[in-house]
Amino acid sequence: MSRSAEAYYDSLAQSTPPTPSEPVTFESIGIRRPIVKALAAAFPNVQSPTPMQQRFIPALLSGKDVLLKDETGSGKSFGLVLALLNKERQRAVRTRSGALKPQITSLVIVPHRDLAYQFMHWIERIVNSPTVQAPPSLASLAQVVVRDGGSHLKQLPILQQEPPHILIGTPQALLDIHNEQPDALSLTSLSTVVVDEVDYLVDSMPIKDKNKTHFKSFLKAKRKLERHPSATKQLLDIIYARRKQLAEQENYEGSKAFHQRRYSPPSPQLVMSSATLRRHLDLFLFRQSGWLQKDNLAKCKIPFRKRSQNALPSPEATEGEIDGLGGSGILHSALVVTLSGRIKNIEGAIAIERKAVASGDEAITPENIFGGETNSEDVDIVNEANTEPVEVVDTDAKTRPPFNPTALEAIATAFALDVPSVALLVLPASAPVQRVVEELRAIGVNAQGLDLLAADKGRAHLLRGGDTVEAEPTLLVSTLATTRGLDLPHLTHVFILGIPEGPKMTGRTIDAYLHIAGRVGRFGRGGRVVSVVESTRDEDDDDAVVPVDEAAKMVRIFREAGVRPVIFEHFD
Ligand SMILES: Nc1ncnc2c1ncn2[C@@H]1O[C@H](COP(=O)(O)OP(=O)(O)OP(=O)(O)O)[C@@H](O)[C@H]1O
C-alpha cells in the first residue's frame, strides 16, 4: 500500500466518531465506490456500517493489526470480507518473462469447511452483482482450500497458476499445502492474515495459582499444549517467525531490538476475530505469542456483558422485554429428560407472555404428536410430507441409537410445536449427523444434514434472505464443530443436544453455548434456543446422591452466561 493511502486510512481509523447528523457510509470509512454499489445491489439490507465496522474497517485498511471482538451476528465476518475485497492487490512479482504476476493478498483462516464456503458465497454474490461490469473471474478473486479427502493438494497447480486475491482455508489444509510446496501460499509476502473464530483455533490455558491443588496437572496440560500446537498456531509461527524472534530479543535487549524491529521488512498485518475472547487467550496473544505488533494494533472490542442477577428479566417480563445474548429478543429454554422418561422444563425457568409461533387454529400439544406409542403407521403418514426420499431405518440392523430416544422425541415435539420455517439442531462435536437425521426422519421430522456444498439444501438456506417461510418446516442438523460463525439468516430456533463441549465444564463450555445460541438473534432478529439435556437425578428420592448431571450443568451455564431461562410453554 502506498504511504499516502496508508495515511488516509489511518486518519479514518483515528478520526473521532461522526456526529449523529453526519451519516456514516461504507464509502466514508474507506470502501471504494464500485464495491459499495455492488454491495447495495447484492445485499440491499446492508445499508450502512455498524459502529464496530466503522472502527475496524478503517483500522484494517490502514494496515494495523486488529483484535476484534463483538457479539455473535454483529457483522464481524461480513465486514472483514468487505475490507479484504477493498485491499489493493498484493505486490506483483516479476516472472522470468518480465510479466507482472499477482500474488495472494489475504489469507483467511477459518475453523471449518462450511464457514470457508460462506465467505466464498458472500464474495460471489458481491462480484456477480449486476452493477459489476466485466467482473473478474471468481477464481482470481477468491479460492477455498479445505481438506476433502485429500483433494486440497490437487488444488496446488491452480493456486500457483492463478493465485487469488483472497485465499480462504481451514488450518490443516493450508498447512498441508505449505508443507507440500512452501512457495504456494507465499506466506511471508502476504498483505493480511485473518484468523476468524480465533478462540476456537488458538488454544491457551487459564492462568493458575501455583498454590492451588491442581497446579501440577495444570502444568502437565500446559506442556502438552505446547508440544502439540494447533495447525493455526503452527501457521502463525511460520508467518510471524521474524516478529516472534524480534519480540523475544526485545524482552532481553530492549531498545536495540526495538529499533531492529522498526526497520525490519514488513510482515503481513494480522487480524483476529471472535465473539468470545477469554482473558487468558487475550494475554497469550498480546504478551506471549509474538505474532502481534503491539505498537501498531487496534483493539476493537466490546466487553462481554455479563449481567448481574438483578439485570435479568423479571418473572413478569414479556417476550419483547427479554434481552437475550447475541442480540435482543432471544429466548433461552432447556428441556430436561428425566430417568423415568419425562420431559420437563429446567428448574428456575420463568414464564413469560408469548405469542404462539405455530400456525393453525387447532391447539397443538405434545400429546397430539406423541400421544401414545409411536407406531409404524404414524411414521409413514408423517414421512409422506417429506420432500426427500427417506431411507428406511432398519432398527434391527442398527446399533443402539447414539442418543437417548426421548431426547430426540423432545426435540421433534418442540420443533413441531414452535418452528415456523427453519431450525438448526446442534449435536456434540463427533456425533453421527446422518444417523441422527435418519432417526429424526423416522419420527416424522423433515430433517436434513447441513451441507453448504449441496445447492438444494444448506447452501440454499445460506443464500436466501431471512423472510422466506418454508412450505414445510426444516430441521438442519449439524455438529458443534461445523456451526461456529455460520450465518443462516432466516433461522428462528436452535436446538442443542446435550452440554456443548461437555462433559467437563470449563470456560470453553460457556463460550460454546454462546456461539451456538448466537446462530439466532443475528443482527437484531429474535430467536429461540432450546437445550435438551438428561438428568440422572432420581425424582422419587430427593436425597439420593448422584453424579453432577447435565441438568445441573445447564443451570450453571445459564448462570455464568447471565441468562435466565424461560419456560417452553408446551411442557411441564
Ligand atoms: N452493516 C450491516 N448492515 C446490515 N446487515 C449486516 C451488516 N453487516 C453484516 N450484516 C449482516 O449480519 C449478518 C451477520 O454477519 P456475520 O456473520 O458477519 O456476523 P459475525 O459477527 O461474524 O457473527 P459470528 O460471531 O457468529 O461469527 C449477515 O447476515 C450479514 O448480512
The ligand as a Tripos MOL2 file, in Angstrom:
@<TRIPOS>MOLECULE
LIG
   31    33     1     0     0
SMALL
NO_CHARGES

@<TRIPOS>ATOM
      1 N1        -23.7370   -3.2090    8.1620 N.pl3     1 LIG1
      2 C1        -24.6590   -4.1460    8.1050 C.ar      1 LIG1
      3 N2        -25.9780   -3.8410    7.9870 N.ar      1 LIG1
      4 C2        -26.9270   -4.8170    7.9410 C.ar      1 LIG1
      5 N3        -26.6460   -6.1490    7.9890 N.ar      1 LIG1
      6 C3        -25.3500   -6.5170    8.0990 C.ar      1 LIG1
      7 C4        -24.2940   -5.5490    8.1570 C.ar      1 LIG1
      8 N4        -23.1210   -6.2050    8.2620 N.ar      1 LIG1
      9 C5        -23.4180   -7.5360    8.2880 C.ar      1 LIG1
     10 N5        -24.7580   -7.7130    8.1870 N.ar      1 LIG1
     11 C6        -25.4700   -8.9820    8.2140 C.3       1 LIG1
     12 O1        -25.3000   -9.5290    9.5090 O.3       1 LIG1
     13 C7        -25.2960  -10.9510    9.4500 C.3       1 LIG1
     14 C8        -24.2550  -11.4980   10.3770 C.3       1 LIG1
     15 O2        -22.9850  -11.2470    9.8940 O.3       1 LIG1
     16 P1        -21.6680  -12.0370   10.3270 P.3       1 LIG1
     17 O3        -21.7640  -13.4840   10.0680 O.co2     1 LIG1
     18 O4        -20.5720  -11.2810    9.7030 O.co2     1 LIG1
     19 O5        -21.6440  -11.8260   11.9120 O.3       1 LIG1
     20 P2        -20.4770  -12.2020   12.9420 P.3       1 LIG1
     21 O6        -20.3830  -11.0500   13.8740 O.co2     1 LIG1
     22 O7        -19.2500  -12.5980   12.2070 O.co2     1 LIG1
     23 O8        -21.1120  -13.4410   13.6890 O.3       1 LIG1
     24 P3        -20.3820  -14.6700   14.4730 P.3       1 LIG1
     25 O9        -19.7260  -14.0800   15.6970 O.co2     1 LIG1
     26 O10       -21.4870  -15.5800   14.7970 O.co2     1 LIG1
     27 O11       -19.3910  -15.2380   13.5130 O.co2     1 LIG1
     28 C9        -25.1540  -11.3140    7.9910 C.3       1 LIG1
     29 O12       -26.3860  -11.8500    7.5170 O.3       1 LIG1
     30 C10       -24.8610  -10.0170    7.2820 C.3       1 LIG1
     31 O13       -25.5040   -9.9340    6.0060 O.3       1 LIG1
@<TRIPOS>BOND
     1     1     2 1
     2     2     3 ar
     3     2     7 ar
     4     3     4 ar
     5     4     5 ar
     6     5     6 ar
     7     6     7 ar
     8     6    10 ar
     9     7     8 ar
    10     8     9 ar
    11     9    10 ar
    12    10    11 1
    13    11    12 1
    14    11    30 1
    15    12    13 1
    16    13    14 1
    17    13    28 1
    18    14    15 1
    19    15    16 1
    20    16    17 2
    21    16    18 1
    22    16    19 1
    23    19    20 1
    24    20    21 2
    25    20    22 1
    26    20    23 1
    27    23    24 1
    28    24    25 2
    29    24    26 1
    30    24    27 1
    31    28    29 1
    32    28    30 1
    33    30    31 1
@<TRIPOS>SUBSTRUCTURE
     1 LIG1         1 GROUP 0 **** ****
